Amino acid sequence: MAAPCAQEIRILLFAGLREQAGWAEQQWPADPNGASTLTPRQLWSMLQLPGDLDRQVRVAINRQFADADTPLKPGDELGFLPPISGG
């Protein structure tokens, strides 16, 4: 796995999301000046990922759970995780 470029957002998919989308990791260009702010919700839509982001997916930014409307910065790592169940 390559280290994320400071001018990009590293997007990771986990478990069933990875299998449904057919990829595990992508780099997305980010505006280094912050003129255009992306959110996980916007990227979810642009990437046309499967499922309902609000009900079926957890968002993590830099390995911390976050809201889907949190602004992303260049160099961030964004993870989309399906619900985890266990007993």
C-alpha positions as CSV (number, residue, x, y, z in Angstrom):
1,M,0.0,0.0,0.0
2,A,1.3,3.4,-1.0
3,A,1.5,6.2,1.5
4,P,-1.1,8.9,0.8
5,C,0.1,12.0,-1.0
6,A,-0.3,15.2,0.9
7,Q,-2.4,16.6,-2.0
8,E,-4.8,13.6,-2.0
9,I,-7.4,11.9,0.2
10,R,-6.9,8.2,0.6
11,I,-10.2,6.4,0.5
12,L,-10.5,2.9,2.0
13,L,-13.4,0.4,1.7
14,F,-13.8,-2.5,4.1
15,A,-15.5,-5.9,4.1
16,G,-18.7,-6.2,2.1
17,L,-18.3,-2.6,0.7
18,R,-14.9,-3.5,-0.8
19,E,-16.4,-6.6,-2.4
20,Q,-19.4,-4.8,-3.8
21,A,-17.4,-1.9,-5.2
22,G,-14.6,-4.1,-6.6
23,W,-11.8,-2.1,-5.1
24,A,-10.2,-1.5,-1.6
25,E,-8.3,1.7,-1.9
26,Q,-8.3,4.8,-4.1
27,Q,-6.6,8.2,-4.0
28,W,-8.8,11.3,-4.6
29,P,-7.3,14.6,-5.6
30,A,-7.8,17.3,-2.9
31,D,-7.5,21.1,-3.3
32,P,-4.3,22.0,-1.4
33,N,-5.6,25.5,-0.8
34,G,-8.8,24.3,0.7
35,A,-10.8,26.3,-1.8
36,S,-13.1,23.4,-2.4
37,T,-14.1,21.4,0.6
38,L,-15.1,17.8,0.1
39,T,-17.1,15.7,2.7
40,P,-17.4,11.9,3.0
41,R,-21.0,12.3,1.8
42,Q,-20.0,14.0,-1.4
43,L,-17.3,11.4,-2.2
44,W,-19.7,8.6,-1.5
45,S,-22.1,10.1,-4.1
46,M,-19.3,10.9,-6.6
47,L,-17.9,7.3,-6.4
48,Q,-21.4,5.9,-6.7
49,L,-20.8,3.5,-3.9
50,P,-23.5,0.9,-3.0
51,G,-25.9,1.2,-0.1
52,D,-27.3,3.9,2.1
53,L,-24.5,6.0,3.7
54,D,-26.7,7.2,6.6
55,R,-28.1,3.8,7.6
56,Q,-25.6,1.2,6.4
57,V,-22.2,2.7,6.7
58,R,-19.8,4.1,9.3
59,V,-17.4,6.9,8.3
60,A,-13.9,7.2,9.8
61,I,-11.5,10.0,9.1
62,N,-7.9,9.4,10.1
63,R,-9.0,6.2,12.0
64,Q,-11.6,8.1,14.1
65,F,-15.3,7.7,13.6
66,A,-16.7,10.9,12.1
67,D,-19.9,12.5,10.7
68,A,-20.5,12.1,7.0
69,D,-20.6,15.9,6.6
70,T,-17.2,16.5,8.2
71,P,-14.9,18.5,5.8
72,L,-11.9,16.6,4.5
73,K,-8.4,18.0,4.2
74,P,-5.6,17.0,1.9
75,G,-3.7,14.1,3.3
76,D,-6.7,12.7,5.2
77,E,-7.5,9.0,5.2
78,L,-11.2,8.3,4.8
79,G,-12.6,4.9,5.6
80,F,-16.1,3.5,4.8
81,L,-17.1,0.6,7.1
82,P,-20.2,-1.5,6.9
83,P,-22.1,-2.2,10.1
84,I,-20.3,-4.7,12.3
85,S,-22.3,-7.2,14.3
86,G,-21.2,-9.7,16.8
87,G,-22.1,-11.4,20.0
